[in-house]
Amino acid sequence: MFRTSCAAAIVSLLLPHFSSPAFAQADQLQRGAEIYAQKCASCHGATGEGTADNYPEAMFGDKPTIDLTELIATTMPEGEPELCVGDDAQLVAEWMQSAFYSPEAQARINPPKRQLSRLTVAQYRNSVADLVESFTWFNQPNDKDGLTAKYYKSRHFRDKEKAIERLDPTINFNFGEGTPDKDKIPESEEFSIQWEGSVVIDETGWYEFIVKTENGARLFVNDREAALTDAWVKSGDETEYRGSRFLLAGRLYPIRLEWFTFKEKTATIGLWWKTPHGAERPIPARHLSPQNSPEVLVVETPFPPDDRSDGYIRGTSVSREWDEATTFAAIEAADKMQKFYRDVAKLKNDDSPEKRREKLQEFCQTFAYRAFRRPLDDTLKKTYINTHFEDGSDTDTAVKRSLLAILKSPRFLYREVTGEYDLYTRVSRLSFALHDSIPSQNLLKAAEKGWVKDDKPLRDQAWQLVNTYRGQVRLTEFFRTWMNLERLDDLQKDAELYPSFTPELVADLRTSFELLLRDAVTADKDGFRNLVTGRETWMNDRLAEFYQIDPPDGENFKKVGFESEYRAGFVSHPFLLAGFAYRNTSSPIHRGVFLSRGILGRALKPPPDSVSPVAPDLEPDLTTRERTSKQTSPSMCANCHGMINSLGFALEGFDAAGRFRQTEQNKPIDVTGHYRMRSGEVSKFLGATELADFLFQSPETHRSFCRQLFHHMVQQPILAYGPQSIDELATSFAGNEYNMRHLMVEIACRSATHHPEQKQSE
């Protein structure tokens, strides 16, 4: 009797929230609650919370009601499933969905809240770099690629001996025994070249720069004074010189290569690199810019990894290792800042000690204002600035102590440690969402002047951030996370079956895929549509040869039609197809999990047992589809694999290396698939092109994309911003023709203006 009354009470509390036709009417919910209380609650608890003696795990998930009904009808009550079938099973499923099973119901029972959040590793590094940049200047790429090259008729870089000035897209030259231009630089014993501009970085990590030459050379990267590699005075027969830099995405870094030939018989020069996930190759033109740029202060101190237990990077965990890392990072940053703060403080040689102290104290005060993202009161000024200048220390020591105190302050290290909500909070949230860093001077000024109080000027500021190179990189970083590209770092295939699947080919595949992402994030419109359903792929000669298509015109990557009758969008890009496969066979399971969990946003519980795939040679007559179906046929597997396999089967037209095929084991490939949506409707598709069309049109893809992009940008649970947040963002996304920049602005502004305490008080 108690459980029946409890269930009825829960229904009465929930009914005011039900306006969607997807839920049953009140009397049906009441009946479902009563059946659940009579036949299910003794094992699973009154609200699915589980019971210690029978089923300790709580029941929740995102199965469609039709699947939940089928599960109840075939398994509940335990040992007597015939007691709850037909309409009764459906009524119970509908009530469970509304009461506790669905994500929306869980959000009503346990409303998520914003969590106190520290800076993530990326935010820390970006914030320190932007603090320094705020005192200097910055630049972003324009439409010109390559480096400015100046050619001289001697080994000395004298203007009077300059013979050629031009833009070189890449630096990979073999002049043989001659010169770049025999008319302008006559063949002689010596000539020299100086290349200068910026290197453009779109992924954070360690970059190895390689200068290849038998002549004299030195390379400067993000440091105009100290060479990264120096072979100006050569000894021995060495022809490769390497040096590494840790670089942050979304920025330009100054680069200069100086080279000369004197008495060597031949003259060659190549500027190569190895990116965080690539092979050695000449630096492509798209990563070089003739623009000048300032040095960037990059903190290289290693940090422990951020928490990703919820599927997205969060700054909610604090450990001794993290605290120690912030201390070492602050010391590193303060030491590196000595290189520039004398200039930005505008110190003069004839400044008196008092004037020098005054200027440096003012610099530290401005630094703290920008680091804390809001003005300082007198107490903060005394704590973080004045105290360090009043203890009799020399000014350089005072500056270093002040900077260390600021960089170790919770007001810098935590996003909103004070709990204040004002216009400074708004611009800070906006900047962290769209640039993963502290607000710029312009944003702080907008807060100070009250320019972001209303929605339109706030959105104007958001659009300015989105339309920068940093904004594009922010979206690209999300795609790498959304598509789980980290899993594909060590992509290899069976050398006997795929002898041409070399590390160089893998690097080309990744480049091709990165160019696909670049097209999506730079498109004014249709970026999302083309990403999902586009029919063109970036190819170079090596990829064209491996995938057996006509080579593109020229040595560089070109966008070409690539088996467009069989392929569409990212789901059939050979990089992902090869990545979500085994070394020697395709894997409908890996591909299906990628699509169901990552793209459609379905929650998948881990399998009850660890089961290794059956080796193909143990059942040589079966196709991969047949073998997968057989292995996952047990009832304990079929629950999830009915969805996973069917999505993956649509991509069986591609082998382990992502090459198109029509037969396997002398049998025609079956690429039929289907997907049952949460609404219960079943969509069927034939092959990758129809699968891509389904994914683009599916509301579940839209909801998943919005939810995961929100988590990537805001790093807080989306349902903490209201139970309708996902639906509202998905509606806005569709209403703006799936424009991803519009969605980023919508997410950033929703985050910036969210203040439930204020709404409640009003």
Secondary structure, DSSP 4 states (H G I P E B T S, - for coil): -HHHHHHHHHHHHHGGG--STTSPPHHHHHHHHHHHHHHTHHHH-TTS---SSS--SPP-----HHHHHHHHHHHSSTT-GGGS-HHHHHHHHHHHIIIIISHHHHHHHS-------BPPHHHHHHHHHHHHHTTS------S--SEEEEEESSSS--GGGEEEEEEES--EEEEETS-S-TTTS-S-S-EEEEEEEEEEE-S-EEEEEEEE-SSEEEEEES-SSS-SEEESS--SS--EEEEEEEE-TTEEEEEEEEEEESS-S-EEEEEEEE-TT---EEPPGGGEESS------------PPPB-TTSS-B-----HHHHHHHHHHHHHHHHHHTTTHHHHTT--TT--HHHHHHHHHHHHHHHHHHHHTS---HHHHIIIIIHHHSSS--HHHHHHHHHHHHHTSHHHHBSSTT---SHHHHHHHHHHHHHSSPPPHHHHHHHHHTTTSSHHHHHHHHHHHHTSHHHHHHHHHHHHHHTTGGGGTT----TTT-TT--HHHHHHHHHHHHHHHHHHHH-SSSHHHHHHH--EEEE-HHHHHHTTSPPPSSSS-EEEE-STTT--TGGG-HHHHHHTB-SSSB-HHHHHHIIIIIIS----PPPSS--PPPPGGGSTTS-HHHHHHHHT-SHHHHHHHHHHHHHHHTTTTB-TTS-B-SEETTEE---EEEEE-TTS-EEEEEHHHHHHHHHHH-HHHHHHHHHHHHHHHH-S-GGGG-TTHHHHHHHHHHHTTT-HHHHHHHHHHHHHH--HHHHHH-
